[in-house]
Amino acid sequence: MKATSETIYMRYPFPKKTIIIPLLLLIPMWIIFLFQQNGYSFDGCYGVIPRTFVGLKGILFLPFFHSGWKHIISNTFPLAFLSFIALLMYDRLAYYVIFFGWILSGTILWIIGNPSFLDDNVSCHIGASSIVYLLASFIFFSGIIRKERGLMAISLIIILLYGGMIWGMVPQEILPQLKTDSSSNSISWEGHLSGFISGAFFAYLFRKIGPQKEVPKWDQENYYDPQAEHLWEVYQEQERLRAEYLEPLNEEDENPNYYIKQNPEN
């Protein structure tokens, strides 16, 4: 990856990848879900089971599995929108964020999931919400860190649209009133938190890669402008001539007899 000083990658018509990549994330997720809804059963848990060997496969597979219609629909639209924005604003950098963030958030979930001080049971964590939180966190923090106006505006939009997601990282054991799922399935606040941490981490790690705050060209290192150099030389020459012209006048003002000495006939 190569750092660039371009302000923003946004352009219209939208690049094909801003449509293709979100579809590549959503289509497998929906295919698996529809198979499940039509009676095809996947043996065992394909999500993350914290701190178990069998649960490691969930690091790769948990975003593809969902517990019901409400679960998958609540993840579909944010995932489509946020992946579209990430690809539109950050171009190829979004590939790295999605791929490595996918792995990192799943790994963090595997480590911190179902902490013993809150829950003695070990659960199977599934759903694409960790990727949703990953992208929302990355887009928000990246815009703030880079201090670029366009990206900061997007960060503001993200916080306005998804600011309520912060409650999804609070354990329901602490605030049980946050539980909105009427079924026996609990919200994986650990998965949300893992995605949020991963997004913030990559926003800082990749802060010098991709679109940056535009620096005035005269403040850039090794900046040289021939026209400006020529104007500076003209200015210096004018100042030199002005000094030569004013020097006799200054001497006359300082010595009242200067004019008489220079004109003895008068």
C-alpha positions in Angstrom: 0.0 0.0 0.0 1.1 3.5 -0.8 0.4 6.6 1.1 -1.3 9.3 -0.9 -2.1 13.0 -0.3 -5.4 12.8 -2.2 -8.2 14.2 -0.1 -10.9 11.7 -1.0 -11.6 8.8 -3.3 -15.3 9.5 -3.7 -16.4 9.8 -7.3 -19.4 9.2 -9.4 -20.3 6.9 -11.0 -19.5 4.6 -8.1 -16.7 2.1 -8.8 -17.9 -1.4 -9.4 -16.1 -2.7 -6.3 -18.3 -0.6 -4.0 -21.2 -2.7 -5.2 -19.5 -6.1 -5.8 -17.7 -6.4 -2.4 -20.8 -5.7 -0.3 -22.7 -8.3 -2.4 -19.8 -10.8 -1.8 -20.3 -10.3 1.9 -24.1 -10.5 1.8 -24.8 -13.3 -0.7 -23.1 -16.2 1.2 -24.7 -15.0 4.4 -28.2 -15.1 2.9 -27.7 -18.3 1.0 -26.7 -20.1 4.3 -29.6 -18.5 6.1 -32.1 -19.5 3.5 -30.8 -23.1 3.5 -31.4 -23.1 7.3 -34.9 -21.8 6.9 -35.7 -24.5 4.4 -34.8 -27.3 6.7 -31.1 -27.8 6.0 -29.3 -28.2 9.2 -25.6 -27.5 9.8 -24.2 -29.9 12.4 -22.7 -28.2 15.4 -21.8 -24.6 16.0 -20.1 -22.7 13.2 -19.8 -19.6 15.3 -17.1 -18.7 17.9 -17.1 -20.7 21.1 -14.8 -18.8 23.4 -11.6 -20.4 24.5 -12.3 -23.8 22.9 -10.4 -25.5 20.1 -13.6 -26.3 18.1 -14.7 -22.7 18.5 -11.7 -21.4 16.5 -13.5 -22.1 13.2 -16.0 -19.5 14.1 -13.4 -16.8 13.6 -13.9 -17.4 9.9 -17.6 -18.5 9.7 -19.5 -16.6 12.4 -20.6 -13.7 10.1 -22.4 -16.1 7.8 -24.7 -17.6 10.4 -27.7 -15.9 12.0 -30.4 -16.9 14.5 -33.5 -15.6 12.6 -35.0 -13.1 10.3 -34.7 -10.2 12.7 -31.1 -11.0 13.3 -30.0 -11.2 9.6 -32.1 -8.2 8.5 -30.7 -6.0 11.3 -27.2 -6.8 10.0 -27.8 -6.7 6.3 -28.5 -3.0 5.7 -25.7 -1.6 8.0 -23.2 -4.1 6.5 -24.2 -3.1 3.0 -24.0 0.6 3.7 -20.9 0.7 5.8 -18.9 -1.6 3.4 -20.0 0.6 0.5 -18.8 3.8 2.3 -15.5 2.2 3.4 -14.7 1.1 -0.2 -15.9 4.5 -1.6 -13.8 6.6 0.8 -10.8 4.4 1.4 -10.5 2.4 -1.8 -8.2 -0.7 -1.5 -7.4 0.1 2.1 -10.9 -1.1 2.9 -9.9 -4.6 1.7 -7.3 -4.9 4.3 -9.6 -3.5 7.0 -12.3 -6.0 6.2 -10.1 -9.0 5.9 -7.7 -8.4 8.8 -10.5 -6.9 10.9 -12.6 -10.0 10.3 -9.8 -12.2 11.7 -8.9 -9.8 14.6 -12.4 -9.2 15.8 -13.1 -13.0 15.8 -9.9 -13.7 17.6 -10.7 -11.1 20.3 -14.2 -12.5 20.6 -12.7 -16.0 21.1 -10.5 -14.7 23.9 -13.0 -12.4 25.8 -16.3 -14.1 25.1 -18.5 -15.2 28.0 -16.2 -13.9 30.8 -16.6 -16.0 33.9 -17.3 -13.1 36.2 -20.5 -12.4 34.2 -21.6 -15.7 32.8 -20.6 -19.3 33.6 -22.1 -20.7 30.4 -20.2 -20.8 27.1 -22.2 -19.7 24.1 -22.0 -20.0 20.4 -21.5 -16.5 19.0 -22.8 -16.0 15.5 -23.7 -13.0 13.2 -22.2 -10.3 11.0 -22.6 -7.6 13.7 -18.9 -7.8 14.6 -18.1 -6.7 11.0 -20.7 -4.0 11.2 -19.1 -2.7 14.4 -15.7 -3.0 12.8 -16.6 -0.9 9.8 -18.5 1.7 11.8 -15.6 2.1 14.3 -13.0 2.3 11.5 -14.9 4.9 9.5 -15.6 7.0 12.5 -12.2 7.0 14.1 -10.3 7.2 10.8 -12.1 10.4 9.9 -11.3 11.9 13.3 -7.6 10.9 13.3 -6.9 12.1 9.7 -8.6 15.5 10.4 -9.7 15.7 6.8 -13.0 17.6 6.4 -14.7 15.2 4.0 -13.9 12.2 6.1 -14.8 14.0 9.3 -18.2 14.8 7.8 -18.7 11.0 7.1 -17.7 10.3 10.7 -20.4 12.7 11.9 -22.9 10.9 9.7 -21.8 7.6 11.2 -22.2 8.8 14.7 -25.7 10.2 13.9 -26.9 7.0 12.2 -25.2 4.4 14.4 -24.4 6.2 17.7 -26.9 4.0 19.4 -24.7 1.0 18.7 -22.7 1.9 21.7 -25.3 0.2 23.9 -24.7 -3.0 22.0 -21.4 -3.3 23.7 -22.8 -3.2 27.2 -23.3 -6.6 28.9 -27.0 -7.4 29.4 -26.0 -8.8 32.8 -25.2 -5.2 33.8 -28.2 -3.6 32.1 -30.8 -6.3 31.4 -33.3 -3.7 30.1 -31.1 -3.4 27.0 -32.2 -6.8 25.8 -34.5 -6.3 22.9 -34.5 -9.9 21.6 -37.6 -11.7 23.0 -36.1 -15.1 22.3 -33.7 -17.0 24.5 -30.8 -15.8 22.3 -28.7 -13.1 23.9 -27.0 -10.3 22.0 -23.3 -10.9 21.6 -22.0 -7.7 23.2 -18.5 -9.3 23.2 -18.7 -9.6 19.4 -19.8 -6.0 19.1 -17.0 -4.9 21.4 -14.4 -7.0 19.5 -15.4 -5.4 16.2 -15.4 -1.9 17.7 -11.9 -2.4 19.2 -10.6 -3.8 15.9 -12.0 -0.9 13.9 -10.4 1.7 16.2 -7.1 -0.2 16.0 -6.9 -0.3 12.2 -8.0 3.4 12.0 -4.9 4.2 14.0 -2.6 1.6 12.3 -3.5 2.8 8.8 -3.7 6.5 9.7 -1.0 7.5 7.2 -2.3 5.3 4.4 -5.1 6.4 2.1 -6.8 9.8 1.9 -5.1 12.5 4.0 -5.7 16.0 5.1 -4.6 18.2 2.2 -1.4 20.1 3.1 -0.8 23.5 1.3 1.9 22.9 -1.3 4.1 25.7 0.1 4.2 23.7 3.4 5.3 20.5 1.6 8.8 19.3 1.9 11.1 20.1 -1.0 8.5 22.4 -2.5 9.8 24.6 -5.3 7.8 27.0 -7.5 9.9 28.7 -10.3 7.3 31.5 -10.7 7.4 32.2 -6.9 11.2 32.2 -7.1 11.2 34.7 -10.0 8.8 37.0 -8.1 11.0 36.9 -5.0 14.1 37.9 -7.1 12.1 40.8 -8.7 11.0 41.9 -5.2 14.6 41.8 -3.9 15.8 43.8 -6.9 13.1 46.4 -6.3 14.0 46.6 -2.6 17.7 47.1 -3.6 16.9 50.0 -6.0 14.5 51.5 -3.5 17.3 51.5 -0.9 19.8 53.1 -3.3 17.3 55.8 -4.1 16.3 56.6 -0.5 19.9 56.6 0.9 20.8 60.1 -0.4 17.4 61.4 0.9 18.0 59.9 4.3 21.5 61.5 4.4 19.9 64.9 3.6 17.4 64.6 6.4 20.0 63.7 8.9 22.4 66.6 7.9 20.8 70.0 7.3 24.0 71.3 5.6 24.0 68.4 3.1 22.2 70.3 0.4 24.4 73.4 0.8 27.6 71.4 0.7 26.5 69.6 -2.4 25.5 73.0 -4.0 28.2 75.5 -2.9 27.2 78.1 -5.6 23.9 78.7 -3.8 
